[in-house]
Amino acid sequence: MSIGEVIAVASDEKHNFSKIVKHEITLLANFGVEGDAHAGETVQHLYDKKKTPGLSNLRQVHLIQSELFIELKKKDIKILAGQMGENVVTGGIDLLRLPLDTILRIGNVTLKLTGLRKPCYKLNKIHPNLLESVIERKSDGTLRYKSGVMAVVITGGIIRQGDSIFVTKPLAKHKELMPL
């Protein structure tokens, strides 16, 4: 079990690309971040909602690693918390290498990882090189997305900056997170 930290939390009731940094957010079981446009039992992402309405919402919470912001800063791309649409900014955990169904415990909140956040062209509205900077081509030609992970809320509660994050990987054979 590894330990990380919540660096920032954010939400927005509208379908804006970026989210507003808050002191705390409340997560609701099987729903997502209270008051956030992407919360719901069924898919709320606008593109997916048009394509497959009624599908289970596997994108209730978007988490992104603060280490990405440091990596981007080295490329002269300054990103602020919430700017890439994430609800939770983490520190000290390599989110991208965690397997599917990994459990994150933050206070009373329990999240289960469902996939990688597939980056979209709207990232280039923040910086013209941001999209290409969060997509890495691996030696085998496949793409590695670095724009965070998605999760569903198993147990609700409040998350605040500074909360500890406890990671529990699934006992079954690990499956790689796939883009959502």
trRosetta pair geometry for C-beta under 8 A, 3 or more apart (Angstrom, degrees):
i j d omega theta_ij theta_ji phi_ij phi_ji
1 166 5.7 2 179 -171 114 94
1 167 6.2 163 -157 70 60 60
1 168 5.8 -15 -108 -85 95 73
2 92 7.8 -165 155 140 109 95
2 93 6.4 139 111 -110 124 89
2 166 7.6 159 80 -151 41 47
2 167 4.6 -4 55 44 86 119
3 92 7.0 -16 109 125 59 136
3 164 5.7 -27 -162 -168 104 108
3 165 6.7 138 -162 73 50 57
3 166 6.0 -18 -102 -97 71 63
3 167 7.6 -150 -71 9 26 86
4 90 5.2 29 141 -178 140 108
4 91 5.9 167 -174 82 94 47
4 92 3.9 174 -127 80 76 96
4 93 3.5 -59 -58 -31 149 106
4 164 7.4 137 77 -166 39 57
4 165 4.1 -22 67 61 90 115
4 167 7.0 56 -1 -31 105 111
5 90 7.0 139 75 -161 43 63
5 91 4.7 -20 63 60 94 101
5 92 5.7 68 12 19 84 126
5 162 6.7 -27 -169 -145 107 28
5 163 7.2 151 -156 81 60 41
5 164 6.1 -41 -100 -110 65 47
5 165 6.3 -143 -63 8 13 95
6 9 6.5 5 177 -52 125 95
6 88 6.1 -70 -132 -160 98 101
6 89 7.3 96 -169 72 59 59
6 90 6.5 -47 -105 -105 45 61
6 91 7.8 113 -157 17 0 86
6 106 6.2 75 -51 -146 123 131
6 159 6.0 176 -111 176 161 102
6 160 6.8 129 90 94 144 35
6 161 5.7 -139 114 -124 98 32
6 162 6.4 -31 68 33 90 23
6 163 4.4 26 15 51 126 87
6 164 7.8 -79 -1 -33 85 8
6 165 6.3 121 -47 -45 74 106
7 66 4.7 72 -13 -60 166 138
7 81 6.8 -153 114 -98 101 129
7 89 4.2 -67 68 108 107 102
7 90 6.4 142 2 -142 97 6
7 91 4.7 98 -56 -29 112 108
7 161 6.6 -12 155 -138 21 89
8 21 5.5 -45 -176 -135 121 111
8 81 3.6 5 78 -158 162 155
8 82 6.8 -95 130 -33 130 89
8 88 7.6 166 87 -153 53 39
8 89 4.2 25 47 35 89 121
8 161 5.6 4 -101 -96 41 107
9 21 7.2 111 78 -153 44 63
9 22 5.6 -54 99 62 93 89
9 23 7.9 -10 60 104 111 18
9 24 6.3 34 66 -141 149 27
9 25 4.5 -144 163 -3 130 109
9 87 6.5 0 -158 164 72 65
9 88 5.7 -9 -109 -102 74 66
9 89 7.6 -135 -66 19 34 76
9 159 5.4 150 -94 105 143 102
9 160 6.7 -89 0 -125 137 26
9 161 6.4 -130 0 -53 90 72
10 19 3.8 120 139 110 114 113
10 20 5.9 169 -156 78 91 31
10 21 4.8 -49 -91 -92 98 45
10 22 6.1 145 -112 5 38 83
10 25 7.4 -23 50 -55 11 134
10 81 6.2 170 -40 145 127 90
10 82 3.4 157 -108 -100 166 108
10 86 6.5 82 50 92 118 62
10 87 5.8 -141 67 -134 68 36
10 88 7.9 -161 27 -60 72 30
10 89 7.8 52 -3 -19 107 96
11 19 5.5 -35 -120 -170 7 123
11 20 6.7 -33 70 56 46 80
11 22 6.1 -10 24 -10 89 135
11 25 5.2 127 -27 -118 124 124
11 33 4.8 -156 -105 141 126 138
11 34 7.8 8 -160 73 170 52
11 35 5.9 86 135 91 139 94
11 36 4.1 -99 -155 -83 105 101
11 87 6.0 33 -80 -126 75 91
12 16 5.2 -73 145 44 156 106
12 18 7.4 96 -33 108 152 50
12 19 4.3 -142 -14 -129 105 70
12 20 5.3 115 -82 3 88 88
12 36 6.4 57 51 -134 42 72
12 37 6.1 -21 98 -3 77 107
13 35 5.2 -58 -84 174 95 80
13 36 6.8 -111 -90 -113 41 22
13 37 5.9 101 171 -54 26 81
14 37 5.7 -8 134 -62 10 135
15 37 4.6 -168 -72 164 61 157
15 38 8.0 108 -111 -57 76 74
15 46 5.7 74 -163 -48 151 121
16 19 7.2 151 82 -81 101 45
16 37 7.7 140 19 3 60 150
17 85 5.5 -79 173 -68 57 110
17 122 5.0 -152 -114 149 141 135
17 125 6.9 111 43 62 167 134
17 126 7.9 -139 120 -49 136 103
18 82 5.7 73 -180 136 86 82
18 83 4.8 -25 -124 -139 118 39
18 84 7.2 24 -108 -21 74 14
18 85 6.2 -103 -104 -67 30 58
18 126 7.7 118 -67 -88 115 114
19 36 7.4 -5 -129 -131 129 107
19 82 4.2 -116 75 -158 77 96
19 85 5.9 96 -20 -141 99 36
19 86 6.9 -124 29 65 129 36
19 87 6.6 -24 89 -89 174 53
20 82 6.2 100 -86 -175 1 155
21 80 7.8 -87 -39 150 130 103
21 81 5.2 71 -92 100 122 112
21 82 4.8 -131 -58 -19 75 140
22 25 5.7 108 68 -62 136 81
23 160 6.7 -13 152 -132 65 97
23 161 7.5 -87 -160 8 44 105
24 158 5.2 10 173 -174 128 106
24 159 6.5 162 -158 80 76 43
24 160 4.4 -35 -100 -88 96 85
24 161 8.0 -113 -81 1 61 70
25 33 5.2 -27 173 -147 129 110
25 34 7.2 169 -179 42 76 82
25 36 7.7 26 -155 -45 127 120
25 87 6.4 -116 82 -175 175 100
25 88 7.8 -119 41 -72 138 86
25 158 7.2 161 83 -150 37 61
25 159 5.5 -11 59 56 86 94
26 33 7.3 117 75 -159 48 60
26 34 4.2 -5 82 20 101 130
26 35 7.9 73 51 10 97 103
26 156 7.1 35 171 179 78 107
26 157 7.4 -116 -147 137 67 21
26 158 5.3 -33 -99 -95 70 72
27 31 7.9 159 179 72 61 86
27 32 6.9 -86 -144 166 78 25
27 33 5.8 -43 -99 -96 70 54
27 34 7.0 -146 -93 -14 17 83
27 61 6.8 -5 -120 -77 125 133
27 109 5.2 72 50 -127 136 125
27 111 7.7 -67 -177 -74 164 98
27 153 4.7 -174 166 -118 113 140
27 156 4.8 -159 104 -137 71 72
27 157 6.2 0 53 50 93 48
27 158 7.6 174 15 -89 75 22
27 159 6.4 44 -16 -10 113 109
28 31 3.9 -18 95 59 109 128
28 32 6.6 0 52 54 87 37
28 33 7.8 139 14 -122 81 7
28 34 5.5 97 -26 -67 110 88
28 39 7.0 67 43 -163 112 130
28 153 6.3 103 81 94 37 156
28 156 4.6 6 -124 -106 27 142
29 153 5.3 -138 -116 121 33 101
29 154 6.5 -15 -134 146 91 21
29 155 5.9 -9 -90 -120 109 24
29 156 4.4 -98 -33 -26 72 97
30 41 5.9 15 151 -107 94 90
30 152 7.1 16 -114 175 43 110
30 153 6.5 -102 -22 77 23 86
30 154 8.0 52 -53 -116 67 29
31 34 7.7 44 112 -79 125 62
31 39 5.4 30 153 -178 81 100
31 40 6.4 0 -156 -100 69 13
31 41 6.2 -37 -100 -59 63 68
31 60 6.7 120 112 -142 26 129
31 153 6.4 -37 48 52 58 130
31 156 7.7 8 41 -82 105 125
32 36 6.0 -104 132 64 115 119
32 38 6.1 -138 -179 106 160 76
32 39 3.3 -158 76 -118 118 74
32 40 6.5 -12 13 8 128 39
32 44 7.8 -85 5 16 164 141
32 57 6.9 -62 -45 127 123 140
32 60 3.4 -146 -88 -166 92 90
32 61 5.9 178 -141 -53 77 72
32 152 7.9 -71 -77 -140 73 55
32 153 6.0 -178 -84 -6 27 122
33 36 3.7 47 82 -4 107 137
33 38 7.4 43 37 67 102 89
33 39 5.4 -128 56 -69 54 116
33 60 7.3 151 -9 162 68 77
33 61 6.2 113 -39 -99 97 84
33 87 5.2 -159 -49 -137 148 141
34 39 6.7 84 -91 -99 20 171
35 39 7.3 65 44 12 23 145
36 39 4.6 107 65 -24 86 103
36 87 6.7 -17 -108 -100 161 120
37 44 6.4 173 144 152 62 128
38 44 4.7 162 -145 85 43 124
38 45 6.4 27 -127 -68 101 66
38 57 7.7 150 167 -165 75 127
38 59 6.2 -79 180 120 123 97
38 60 6.9 160 128 -141 95 31
38 62 7.4 33 83 -18 164 107
39 44 6.7 28 53 -7 24 164
39 57 8.0 91 -169 144 27 162
39 60 6.3 52 -121 -151 57 81
40 43 7.5 -20 87 77 116 7
40 44 4.6 122 28 -54 126 119
40 57 5.4 132 86 -44 75 157
40 60 7.7 -157 47 -109 44 86
41 56 7.2 -60 162 -136 68 64
41 57 6.0 165 151 15 18 113
42 49 7.9 96 129 -117 98 87
42 53 7.0 46 153 -178 134 60
42 54 5.4 -53 -143 -132 140 23
42 55 6.3 111 -160 63 84 40
42 56 6.6 -81 -115 -109 53 24
42 57 5.5 104 146 -38 10 96
43 48 4.6 -99 170 119 139 118
43 49 5.4 -165 111 -80 96 67
43 52 6.4 56 31 90 154 90
43 53 7.1 -136 62 -125 104 37
43 54 7.7 -8 25 50 95 20
43 55 4.6 20 -15 71 124 95
43 56 7.3 62 -43 92 81 22
43 57 5.0 167 -80 -94 39 72
43 58 7.8 -11 -91 19 89 68
43 59 7.1 52 -132 33 77 107
44 49 6.2 15 -146 -67 20 126
44 57 6.1 22 -4 -116 86 131
44 59 7.5 -134 47 81 82 103
45 48 4.2 51 76 25 106 113
45 49 6.2 178 75 -22 47 88
45 59 5.7 22 -38 73 120 152
46 49 5.7 -55 -139 32 25 114
46 50 6.7 24 161 -17 60 103
47 50 6.2 -60 -159 33 28 107
47 51 6.4 15 152 -9 64 115
48 51 5.6 -64 -143 46 34 108
48 52 5.9 -39 -179 46 74 93
48 55 6.9 -90 163 56 107 134
48 59 7.8 127 30 17 159 140
49 52 7.7 -80 -119 66 15 52
49 53 5.4 44 -173 -94 61 79
50 53 7.3 19 -102 -49 11 94
52 55 4.3 31 131 -27 112 132
57 60 5.4 91 127 -65 111 82
57 152 7.3 130 102 -108 76 100
58 114 4.0 -161 -176 153 101 153
58 115 6.3 53 138 10 126 115
58 150 6.1 76 132 123 78 130
58 152 6.2 -65 -138 -54 48 108
58 180 5.8 -139 97 -133 117 147
59 62 6.8 14 -172 -66 86 88
59 114 7.3 -120 -67 76 47 134
59 115 7.9 -49 -79 56 80 109
59 117 7.7 99 -131 -107 108 84
59 150 4.5 -55 -115 -151 66 138
59 180 5.8 180 -70 124 105 140
60 150 7.6 112 33 -180 51 90
60 151 6.6 -69 62 98 89 56
60 152 4.9 82 19 -121 127 54
60 153 5.5 -105 120 -7 146 89
61 87 5.1 -94 -153 56 74 144
61 88 6.5 19 175 2 110 114
61 111 5.9 -79 61 -128 147 131
61 150 7.0 139 76 -162 52 55
61 151 4.6 -30 67 67 104 94
61 152 7.3 162 17 -97 94 14
61 153 6.3 98 -24 -55 124 88
62 85 6.0 5 83 120 163 84
62 86 4.6 -125 114 -124 102 58
62 87 5.2 119 51 5 70 87
62 88 7.5 173 91 29 48 72
62 117 5.7 60 -141 -86 104 139
62 148 5.6 62 178 125 86 144
62 149 7.7 163 -154 84 52 37
62 150 5.9 -28 -100 -102 64 70
62 151 8.0 176 -81 22 21 78
63 86 6.3 73 -135 -159 15 113
63 87 6.9 -49 -72 62 55 83
63 88 4.5 -23 -110 73 83 103
63 89 7.7 161 -160 -91 64 20
63 90 5.8 31 -179 -18 110 116
63 95 6.0 -163 112 -128 112 152
63 104 7.6 73 -56 12 168 172
63 111 7.7 111 -36 131 135 163
63 148 5.6 178 90 -166 45 107
63 149 5.3 -15 63 62 96 85
63 150 7.7 171 21 -92 77 20
63 151 6.3 30 -6 -2 115 120
64 68 6.2 -72 172 35 99 139
64 84 6.1 74 -61 76 169 129
64 86 4.1 -95 2 -86 113 156
64 88 7.6 160 24 87 60 55
64 89 5.8 -27 72 -111 85 66
64 90 7.2 179 86 21 33 82
64 95 7.4 -138 -141 45 23 158
64 117 7.5 -47 -80 25 92 146
64 147 6.8 -43 -114 175 115 48
64 148 3.5 -64 -89 -85 77 119
64 149 7.8 166 -83 19 44 60
65 68 5.2 107 77 -14 83 96
65 89 7.7 92 -154 -164 9 64
65 90 5.4 -42 -108 70 57 94
65 91 7.4 115 -161 -96 68 33
65 93 6.6 -136 -110 78 106 70
65 94 7.0 17 -104 -127 157 33
65 95 4.9 -160 -51 12 108 112
65 96 7.1 -79 -5 -18 136 92
65 148 7.1 178 0 -101 67 68
66 69 5.4 -41 -167 25 56 116
66 70 7.0 57 140 -18 72 98
66 89 5.2 75 -70 168 89 104
66 90 6.4 -140 -9 85 86 38
66 91 4.6 -15 31 -84 130 83
67 70 5.4 -48 -155 33 44 115
67 71 6.4 48 147 -20 69 103
67 91 7.3 124 -38 -132 80 62
67 94 7.8 -30 39 -99 151 65
68 71 5.5 -54 -149 38 36 114
68 72 6.2 34 153 -18 68 106
68 79 7.6 -25 114 60 92 149
68 134 7.2 36 -164 -113 128 99
68 146 5.9 157 -116 151 120 104
68 147 7.6 121 -159 -109 163 37
68 148 7.6 -87 -3 -58 159 74
69 72 5.7 -54 -145 39 30 110
69 73 6.3 39 152 -28 63 104
69 79 4.9 -127 -121 69 89 104
69 89 7.8 14 -22 -152 132 128
70 73 5.7 -48 -149 28 30 116
70 74 7.1 36 151 -22 59 99
71 74 6.0 -53 -164 25 33 113
71 75 7.4 16 145 -4 62 105
71 146 7.9 -66 81 157 152 148
72 75 5.6 -65 -160 43 43 105
72 77 4.1 -74 173 81 98 107
72 78 7.5 163 117 -85 104 17
72 79 5.5 36 85 -3 151 117
72 130 7.4 22 -142 -124 131 79
72 133 5.9 90 -116 143 90 141
72 134 7.9 -10 -82 -67 117 87
73 76 7.4 38 -172 -87 38 18
73 77 6.8 -107 -80 67 29 55
73 78 5.9 51 -108 -97 82 63
73 79 7.7 -113 -58 21 78 78
75 129 7.0 -125 147 110 125 133
75 133 5.8 -175 82 -125 163 135
77 127 4.7 156 -136 105 101 172
77 129 6.3 -123 -75 78 128 99
77 130 5.8 148 -158 -90 143 79
77 133 6.0 -176 10 43 162 175
78 127 8.0 137 42 -67 52 138
79 83 5.3 -156 -165 66 78 136
79 84 6.3 8 -163 -35 131 108
79 126 7.0 40 -110 158 88 140
79 127 7.8 -91 -72 -6 85 129
79 130 7.6 110 -78 -125 116 122
80 83 4.6 101 61 -33 74 125
81 86 7.6 -87 -165 71 63 110
81 89 4.8 -89 -127 -20 101 149
82 85 7.6 57 -177 -74 49 11
82 86 6.5 -121 -105 61 33 73
82 89 7.8 -80 -40 -36 56 116
83 126 5.9 102 160 -127 112 137
84 123 6.7 17 -130 -116 93 97
84 126 7.1 -48 -85 -32 70 166
84 147 6.4 -145 170 -159 137 98
84 148 7.2 154 113 -14 128 130
86 89 6.1 100 106 -68 137 71
86 148 5.6 -174 -97 -97 119 165
88 106 7.8 -126 -141 -52 150 170
88 159 6.4 -35 -102 135 119 154
90 93 5.2 -41 147 44 135 111
90 95 6.2 119 54 -52 141 121
90 165 6.0 -22 -134 1 114 163
92 165 7.8 159 74 52 104 110
93 98 7.6 8 166 -48 105 126
93 165 6.1 -68 -31 95 145 133
93 167 6.1 146 -132 -51 127 138
94 97 4.5 8 125 27 116 113
94 98 7.1 159 97 -35 69 80
95 98 5.8 -48 -159 7 39 117
95 113 7.9 172 -165 -110 86 135
95 148 6.6 -6 107 -146 148 52
95 149 4.8 -141 164 -3 115 124
96 116 7.0 46 -132 -113 77 109
96 144 7.5 69 177 177 133 103
96 145 7.9 -164 -131 89 115 61
96 146 6.2 -28 -86 -123 151 62
96 149 6.9 -167 -86 -53 48 105
96 177 7.5 -127 -159 54 46 135
98 102 4.3 -52 168 -8 118 165
98 113 5.9 131 110 -8 123 171
98 149 7.1 -14 54 -82 115 166
98 167 6.8 -116 -112 -158 131 129
98 169 6.9 -150 -154 -99 84 92
98 177 6.8 47 83 -32 70 127
99 102 5.6 127 65 -48 63 100
99 113 7.7 138 99 78 38 133
99 169 5.9 70 35 -151 110 101
99 170 6.2 -98 95 27 123 102
99 174 3.7 -110 -97 -158 157 100
99 175 5.8 108 -170 56 103 44
99 176 6.6 -74 -126 -91 72 28
99 177 6.8 179 -156 -38 27 78
100 113 6.3 -140 -138 103 34 97
100 114 7.2 35 -145 -142 84 24
100 115 7.3 14 -109 -77 95 55
100 170 7.5 -20 92 1 62 139
100 174 7.5 142 36 -170 74 63
100 175 4.3 -26 32 82 125 99
100 176 6.9 39 -22 90 99 17
100 177 5.4 154 -68 -86 72 59
100 178 7.5 4 -74 3 122 80
101 112 5.9 -15 -143 -172 50 105
101 113 6.5 -74 -9 63 9 79
101 170 4.5 35 101 -55 114 136
101 172 7.8 16 79 49 150 111
101 175 7.4 63 11 44 105 103
102 112 7.3 155 76 -153 39 55
102 113 4.5 18 50 18 88 125
102 167 6.3 -9 175 -164 117 91
102 168 6.9 160 -166 81 68 47
102 169 5.3 -33 -113 -111 92 55
102 170 6.5 -103 -80 -21 46 81
103 110 6.2 -20 -165 -166 104 96
103 111 7.1 147 -157 77 52 49
103 112 5.8 -25 -98 -98 66 71
103 113 7.9 -125 -65 1 23 82
103 154 7.5 -30 -131 12 100 151
103 167 7.4 145 82 -158 56 42
103 168 4.4 -11 61 62 105 101
103 170 7.7 112 -14 -68 88 67
104 110 7.4 152 79 -156 51 45
104 111 4.4 -11 58 59 101 103
104 112 7.8 -169 19 -77 75 25
104 113 7.1 84 -16 -44 105 92
104 151 6.8 -52 28 -119 122 160
104 165 5.6 -20 -166 -167 103 103
104 166 7.2 143 -160 72 49 48
104 167 6.0 -16 -103 -100 70 66
104 168 8.0 -170 -74 25 27 72
105 109 7.1 154 -157 85 47 57
105 110 5.5 -14 -102 -102 74 73
105 111 7.9 -168 -74 23 30 71
105 165 7.2 146 72 -159 47 50
105 166 4.3 -17 58 59 102 103
105 168 7.2 41 -12 -3 106 109
106 109 4.6 -16 66 65 87 111
106 111 7.2 20 7 -2 106 109
106 157 7.9 -173 91 80 79 117
106 159 5.1 25 124 -114 135 107
106 163 5.1 73 -172 128 94 133
106 164 7.2 -177 -131 87 62 44
106 165 5.2 -18 -87 -102 92 74
106 166 7.7 -176 -69 20 44 71
107 157 5.6 -147 104 125 111 139
107 158 6.7 -37 92 75 158 65
107 159 6.6 -170 23 -99 122 58
107 160 7.9 64 -36 20 144 84
107 163 5.4 -60 -34 -148 101 133
108 155 6.4 -110 152 133 74 116
108 156 7.7 7 114 104 103 40
108 157 3.5 152 79 -90 103 161
108 158 7.6 48 43 32 107 63
109 153 7.1 -62 -160 -142 96 96
109 155 6.1 179 -146 92 32 81
109 156 6.5 -17 -112 -165 80 23
109 157 4.3 -133 -59 53 76 104
109 158 7.5 -141 -43 54 115 21
109 159 5.6 -33 5 -62 156 99
110 153 7.5 107 79 -167 58 56
110 154 4.1 -54 102 69 106 111
110 155 3.9 57 24 29 103 101
111 151 4.1 33 175 156 114 145
111 152 7.0 154 -156 75 69 36
111 153 6.1 -40 -103 -103 72 50
111 154 6.6 179 -102 9 16 90
112 151 6.0 152 72 -158 35 89
112 152 5.4 -17 58 57 92 87
112 154 5.4 80 -20 -43 104 116
113 149 5.5 -23 -139 161 109 133
113 150 7.3 109 -156 80 62 47
113 151 5.2 -50 -96 -95 44 91
113 177 6.3 -62 151 -97 121 123
114 150 5.1 -54 63 101 98 95
114 151 5.9 152 3 -114 89 30
114 152 5.7 72 -42 -17 129 93
114 177 7.9 84 105 -138 26 96
114 180 6.6 41 115 -62 99 147
115 149 7.0 174 98 -157 33 73
115 150 5.1 0 63 47 78 110
115 177 5.3 144 -142 -171 36 88
115 178 5.4 -46 -133 72 102 59
115 179 6.3 72 170 -177 114 10
115 180 3.7 115 91 -36 144 107
116 145 4.9 125 152 71 133 121
116 147 7.7 93 171 59 90 74
116 148 7.5 138 -163 94 62 42
116 149 5.9 -57 -111 -108 45 65
116 150 7.3 43 115 6 6 89
116 177 4.8 117 -41 130 83 112
116 178 6.5 -117 17 124 97 16
116 179 4.8 -47 73 -92 104 54
116 180 6.7 168 66 5 47 77
117 145 6.8 -149 79 140 55 131
117 147 4.9 -99 91 102 108 93
117 148 4.3 16 18 77 133 88
117 149 6.3 -136 -16 -89 87 10
117 150 5.6 124 -72 -45 78 91
117 179 7.7 -14 115 -141 11 73
117 180 6.8 -37 -105 52 37 94
118 145 5.8 -96 -115 -106 47 165
118 147 7.6 37 159 57 8 124
118 179 4.0 71 -74 -171 103 115
118 180 6.2 -154 -7 65 99 41
119 123 5.5 -11 -174 -24 109 144
119 131 5.8 163 137 -137 127 73
119 134 5.0 124 -65 96 159 125
119 135 6.3 -126 46 -55 133 96
119 145 5.8 -179 -6 -149 93 108
119 147 4.1 125 -72 -13 101 154
120 123 6.5 143 74 -14 52 90
120 131 7.6 -74 111 -114 23 115
121 124 5.9 -36 -179 17 62 113
121 131 6.1 -5 -120 -87 41 154
122 125 5.4 -27 -171 8 61 117
123 126 5.8 -48 -172 26 51 112
123 127 7.6 -30 153 48 76 72
123 130 4.2 -134 151 107 101 117
123 131 4.5 140 71 -70 119 75
123 134 6.7 -98 -171 24 167 134
123 147 7.3 -100 -85 -110 145 141
124 127 7.0 -81 -143 85 42 40
124 128 5.4 37 -163 -133 92 37
124 129 7.6 88 -120 -20 85 13
124 130 5.8 -170 -87 45 45 93
124 131 5.0 -38 -50 -11 94 113
126 130 5.2 29 73 -23 104 163
127 130 4.2 110 63 -42 92 104
127 133 7.9 -6 92 17 123 139
129 132 5.7 -62 -165 51 67 106
129 133 5.5 71 137 -32 86 112
130 133 5.5 -66 -146 38 30 114
130 134 6.5 11 164 -9 68 108
131 134 6.5 -72 -152 39 27 96
131 135 6.7 5 159 -3 65 114
132 135 6.1 -69 -142 46 34 100
134 145 6.7 27 144 -163 89 64
134 146 4.6 -137 -160 65 69 90
134 147 4.4 59 167 -61 142 92
135 143 5.6 -24 -167 -162 98 115
135 144 7.4 144 -162 72 48 50
135 145 6.1 -20 -106 -105 70 61
135 146 7.3 -152 -71 15 25 88
136 143 7.0 133 71 -162 45 60
136 144 4.4 -24 66 62 100 102
136 146 6.3 62 -9 -29 107 118
137 141 6.7 -21 -173 -145 100 32
137 142 7.6 157 -154 84 59 29
137 143 6.0 -39 -99 -101 58 64
137 144 7.7 -175 -85 16 11 81
138 141 7.0 -35 74 34 74 19
138 142 5.1 -7 43 65 116 78
138 143 7.2 -173 2 -100 87 11
138 144 5.5 88 -47 -26 103 110
145 179 5.7 92 3 -93 147 109
149 177 6.2 -52 -126 -163 109 162
150 180 5.2 -56 25 39 149 146
153 156 5.8 47 163 -82 131 71
159 163 5.8 -111 -155 28 69 155
160 163 5.4 116 60 -34 67 107
169 174 6.7 -24 179 -96 119 115
170 174 6.6 148 60 -98 99 66
